[in-house]
Amino acid sequence: MSGESGPLPRPGILDIEAYVGGESKAPGAARIIRLASNENALGPSPKAIAAYEAASRDIHRYPDGGSNALREALGKHHGLDPARIVCGTGSDELISLLAQAYAGPGDEVLYSRHGFLMYEIVARAAGATPVPAPEKNLTTDVDALLERVSPRTRIVFLANPNNPTGTYITAEEVRRLHAGLPRRILLVLDAAYAEFVARNDYEPGIALVDAAPNVVMLRTFSKIYALGGLRLGWAYCPPAGADVLNRVRGAFNVNAAAQAAGVAALADVAFVDRARTHNDIWLPWFSAELRNLGLTVNPSVGNFVIVRFPDAPERNADAAYAYLQGRGILTRKMRGYGLPEWLRITIGTEEEMRLVVAAIAEFLSPS
Ligand SMILES: *Cc1c(COP(=O)(O)O)cnc(C)c1O
């Protein structure tokens, strides 16, 4: 061993707090209820599983590097030009590629204070400066974002609905945000939970992408389509944005089984309807039950809620997390999002939701 240190990464890389995913283990618990990662309660479409299994026979072949069949299917399904769709290894990959392509040292990447953690991570990884804007009522504040735009701002990331808060801003507010941004700034609309939202004043962002040269919409197969394990997402872009992503992405970034499963999942419209209906029933039910227990539940339009626990150490979010984990119920701590008093809980099956409510009632009951 010499006294020399090894190679150092670029400035900023060692400032990154590595992303920690939802817990998937509960040592000692007979049964595990996973509500930590906003996965679909109903599991994947059987048609997607069949397509994945069929693809297993051809894994000696390289995938179609252009994800052509999948882009065609997405284009048909959503009424979009497939040439402006770029598929990725989860929308996480696309978030990262956009940051690397459009921001670098000296640049700023803007997002909402309690927005998705990846935005800060990819900004730092690109060598750029992450700039969080404060929120109002745990909701994106368009004015606060616009106030923080500077000559160095290159990208604004907006998760709408947002994870972890579950709140959304209206299409009109998104348009107001866009109207206040110079055209040199890229607005990334991350609509990972769009399929769960049934509000007249919500839009995932397709119309804005069509109308402007500086807007990209991101979507994922990880949430309502329940294919998180396959890593599959897509971007709908202006032509120049699609060209940029196609230059920087891996030549074979999306594996063949994921492409096949994605095509099958898209075609299974009845499955997505069932998942949406399930959420429409159990999201309000779960929220109301927790409020009946005296907890604050932030209004959510996603397949998850954040729940505020009391401040007393034996009743707070950390204590609740540990209590639930001891019963095999895995939720998500929110300290990394600046919300240490809260836990995020995904909407699971009916049985899971009833078990969680019973466990939280027990946790809160005076003993
Ligand atoms: C889950 C999630 C994603 C990531 O999805 P992948 O396609 O699995 O990478 C992106 N954005 C938000 C806001 C999410 O909650």
The ligand as a Gaussian input file, in Angstrom:
#p B3LYP/6-31G(d) Opt

LIG

0 1
 C      -41.481000       5.719000      -8.621000
 C      -41.176000       7.040000      -9.229000
 C      -40.369000       7.157000     -10.359000
 C      -39.448000       6.081000     -10.802000
 O      -39.977000       5.163000     -11.566000
 P      -39.082000       4.073000     -12.285000
 O      -39.696000       4.080000     -13.635000
 O      -39.308000       2.827000     -11.513000
 O      -37.655000       4.485000     -12.305000
 C      -40.187000       8.405000     -10.934000
 N      -40.760000       9.483000     -10.391000
 C      -41.518000       9.416000      -9.299000
 C      -42.115000      10.647000      -8.757000
 C      -41.739000       8.188000      -8.673000
 O      -42.441000       8.122000      -7.545000

